[in-house]
């Protein structure tokens, strides 16, 4: 049993949505490998930090995209079913983790 209200989205992601998210994540994965190479090559610290910042920003944007979809589908559905309070609280708990 999951610690969250649902194990999957109320409305399944479309193939296009999945493809866009996967492409973003693969780009981020490539950036992480690039930083690993920079460390191996003993590159200048500031260059590495700039790349780390870019990855953090890219991950944050993926998170915003997933959050937006969650609000538009899962939260909206829960509100319409009278289960909005629990779903909104769940989302707020997760969003608080983003600010840590």
C-alpha positions in Angstrom: 0.0 0.0 0.0 1.3 3.4 -1.0 1.7 6.2 1.6 -0.2 8.4 -0.9 -3.9 8.6 -1.8 -3.4 7.0 -5.2 -0.8 4.8 -6.9 -1.4 6.2 -10.4 -2.8 9.3 -12.0 -6.6 9.6 -12.2 -6.3 10.3 -15.9 -3.4 8.3 -17.5 -0.7 10.4 -19.1 -0.9 10.5 -22.9 1.9 9.1 -25.0 2.9 12.7 -25.9 3.1 13.7 -22.2 5.2 10.7 -21.4 7.5 11.4 -24.3 8.0 15.0 -23.3 8.8 14.1 -19.7 11.1 11.3 -20.7 13.0 13.5 -23.1 13.5 16.1 -20.4 14.7 13.5 -17.9 17.1 11.9 -20.5 18.5 15.4 -21.1 19.0 15.8 -17.4 20.6 12.4 -17.2 23.0 13.5 -19.9 23.9 16.6 -18.0 24.6 14.6 -14.9 27.0 12.4 -16.9 28.6 15.5 -18.2 29.3 16.7 -14.7 30.7 13.3 -13.8 33.1 13.7 -16.7 34.0 17.3 -15.6 34.9 15.9 -12.2 37.0 13.1 -13.7 38.8 15.7 -15.9 39.3 17.9 -12.8 37.5 20.9 -14.4 37.2 24.3 -12.8 34.8 24.3 -9.8 32.8 27.2 -11.1 32.2 25.4 -14.4 30.9 22.4 -12.5 28.7 24.6 -10.2 27.1 26.3 -13.3 26.2 22.9 -14.6 24.8 21.8 -11.3 22.6 24.9 -11.2 21.3 24.1 -14.7 20.4 20.6 -13.6 18.6 21.9 -10.5 16.6 24.3 -12.7 15.7 21.6 -15.2 14.6 19.2 -12.4 12.5 22.0 -10.9 10.8 22.6 -14.3 10.0 18.9 -14.6 8.5 19.1 -11.1 6.4 22.1 -12.1 5.1 20.2 -15.1 4.1 17.2 -13.1 2.6 19.4 -10.4 0.5 21.3 -13.0 -0.8 18.1 -14.5 -1.6 16.8 -11.0 -3.6 19.9 -10.2 -5.4 19.9 -13.5 -6.4 16.2 -13.3 -6.1 14.5 -9.9 -6.8 17.5 -7.7 -9.7 18.7 -9.8 -11.2 15.2 -9.9 -10.9 14.8 -6.1 -12.6 18.2 -5.6 -15.4 17.2 -7.8 -15.8 14.0 -5.9 -15.8 15.8 -2.5 -12.3 14.5 -1.6 -10.5 17.8 -2.2 -9.3 18.5 1.3 -7.3 15.3 1.5 -5.8 15.6 -2.0 -4.9 19.3 -1.5 -3.2 18.4 1.9 -1.3 15.6 0.2 -0.1 18.0 -2.5 0.9 20.6 0.0 2.9 18.1 2.0 4.8 17.1 -1.2 5.3 20.8 -2.2 6.9 21.5 1.1 9.6 19.0 0.3 10.5 21.1 -2.8 11.4 24.0 -0.6 13.8 22.1 1.6 
